[in-house]
């Protein structure tokens, strides 16, 4: 009786790289990669030769020289005697501060506006539509300049807070909103062992533990709900885990407040946020929020209306339907374009120099570049920073996007 056997496998030959469709695509991709590497190598060699012919060379030694200029707002210690590298680090932190705060507020405003655009109230939905259309169709630089001008013209100056007949007063005797910027109380720890960064590291650790504990409580409640059909009340446990250890830690470390006070011609003490930072962050937030709102609206509309009707038939309230049924499905549509808006907000922060806010473009790409004449090196460092932060944002958001995507069985 004849038996069936597999055909002998064909041995690999070089001709198969072009003739066999299984390998042909890889061959062309490899050739394209070699050509691309050769092209950029030619450009690099040509750049080095031209610089040598002009008596120039690429060197980053200038970063160790004294900067010789002041920076009006900074998150770390800095003086004009600090190095250009220190000035660049200050600029990086200022840029990241605008990016993080701007993305946070833009997301909140965008979600609220996007939901309100679908409101059954005609006035509310039309007002949100006007907001979206106005801010989306005017360049962000114009909004930055307009908001900066409004802050300077409308808000009082520190001199208006002086004397018994002062024209302005501090809000709750704690906050001062002036044309120069916002002044607010600064927390610090009186205990010597918790002074400086030590106390705040403890606070961060407690917050992380609180997040882990709240997730464990929520997971346990979900298991009970799946087993019995009833979800236990856990909000007081969650609040206790979040705030109980923090309150105890604040009491032990002696939490105190440095309240700003008018001394001379300006306020002293507390936290000072310059008007340029406030105007820039506010403008970028409300501008980007207009685009996010449209993505939120599109994501909600992408969920079938039958989903809402089925949830309502089960007795869920409208807010629970939005939180448990609609938004989890809408996020799959909202998150991908949201990544692009976060990247755009971060890159648009380079417009800070228009209002005098010293970000990385103003320090490394502005004063440092003009003082040292190292244009190529400065631009390369700028490109490396924005490329790094953009790829980091994309990676983080893509991880989250993958976690909420549909899982095929």
Rosetta blueprint (number, residue, H / E / L):
1 X L
2 X L
3 X L
4 X L
5 X L
6 X L
7 X L
8 X L
9 X L
10 X L
11 X L
12 X L
13 X L
14 X L
15 X L
16 X H
17 X H
18 X H
19 X H
20 X L
21 X H
22 X H
23 X H
24 X H
25 X H
26 X H
27 X H
28 X H
29 X H
30 X H
31 X H
32 X H
33 X H
34 X H
35 X H
36 X H
37 X H
38 X H
39 X H
40 X H
41 X H
42 X H
43 X H
44 X H
45 X H
46 X H
47 X H
48 X H
49 X H
50 X H
51 X H
52 X H
53 X H
54 X L
55 X L
56 X L
57 X L
58 X L
59 X L
60 X L
61 X H
62 X H
63 X H
64 X H
65 X L
66 X E
67 X L
68 X L
69 X L
70 X L
71 X L
72 X L
73 X L
74 X L
75 X L
76 X L
77 X L
78 X L
79 X L
80 X L
81 X L
82 X L
83 X E
84 X H
85 X H
86 X H
87 X H
88 X H
89 X H
90 X H
91 X H
92 X H
93 X H
94 X H
95 X H
96 X H
97 X H
98 X H
99 X H
100 X H
101 X H
102 X H
103 X H
104 X H
105 X H
106 X H
107 X H
108 X H
109 X H
110 X H
111 X H
112 X H
113 X H
114 X H
115 X H
116 X H
117 X L
118 X L
119 X L
120 X L
121 X L
122 X H
123 X H
124 X H
125 X H
126 X H
127 X H
128 X H
129 X H
130 X H
131 X H
132 X H
133 X H
134 X H
135 X H
136 X H
137 X L
138 X L
139 X L
140 X H
141 X H
142 X H
143 X H
144 X H
145 X H
146 X H
147 X H
148 X H
149 X H
150 X H
151 X H
152 X H
153 X H
154 X H
155 X L
156 X L
157 X L
158 X H
159 X H
160 X H
161 X H
162 X L
163 X L
164 X L
165 X L
166 X L
167 X L
168 X L
169 X L
170 X L
171 X E
172 X L
173 X L
174 X L
175 X E
176 X E
177 X E
178 X E
179 X L
180 X L
181 X E
182 X E
183 X E
184 X E
185 X L
186 X E
187 X E
188 X E
189 X E
190 X L
191 X L
192 X H
193 X H
194 X H
195 X L
196 X L
197 X H
198 X H
199 X H
200 X H
201 X H
202 X H
203 X H
204 X H
205 X H
206 X H
207 X H
208 X H
209 X H
210 X H
211 X H
212 X H
213 X H
214 X H
215 X H
216 X H
217 X H
218 X H
219 X H
220 X H
221 X H
222 X H
223 X H
224 X H
225 X H
226 X H
227 X H
228 X H
229 X L
230 X L
231 X L
232 X L
233 X L
234 X L
235 X H
236 X H
237 X H
238 X H
239 X H
240 X H
241 X H
242 X H
243 X H
244 X H
245 X H
246 X H
247 X H
248 X H
249 X H
250 X H
251 X H
252 X H
253 X H
254 X L
255 X E
256 X E
257 X E
258 X E
259 X L
260 X L
261 X E
262 X E
263 X E
264 X L
265 X L
266 X E
267 X E
268 X E
269 X L
270 X L
271 X E
272 X E
273 X E
274 X E
275 X H
276 X H
277 X H
278 X H
279 X H
280 X H
281 X H
282 X H
283 X H
284 X H
285 X H
286 X H
287 X H
288 X H
289 X H
290 X H
291 X H
292 X H
293 X H
294 X H
295 X H
296 X H
297 X H
298 X H
299 X H
300 X H
301 X H
302 X L
303 X L
304 X L
305 X H
306 X H
307 X H
308 X H
309 X H
310 X H
311 X H
312 X H
313 X H
314 X L
315 X L
316 X L
317 X L
318 X H
319 X H
320 X H
321 X H
322 X H
323 X H
324 X H
325 X H
326 X H
327 X H
328 X H
329 X H
330 X H
331 X H
332 X H
333 X H
334 X H
335 X H
336 X H
337 X H
338 X H
339 X H
340 X H
341 X H
342 X H
343 X H
344 X H
345 X H
346 X H
347 X H
348 X H
349 X H
350 X H
351 X H
352 X H
353 X H
354 X H
355 X H
356 X L
357 X L
358 X L
359 X L
360 X H
361 X H
362 X H
363 X H
364 X H
365 X H
366 X H
367 X H
368 X H
369 X H
370 X H
371 X H
372 X H
373 X L
374 X L
375 X H
376 X H
377 X H
378 X H
379 X H
380 X H
381 X H
382 X H
383 X H
384 X H
385 X H
386 X H
387 X H
388 X H
389 X H
390 X H
391 X H
392 X H
393 X H
394 X H
395 X H
396 X H
397 X H
398 X H
399 X H
400 X H
401 X H
402 X H
403 X H
404 X H
405 X L
406 X L
407 X L
408 X L
409 X L
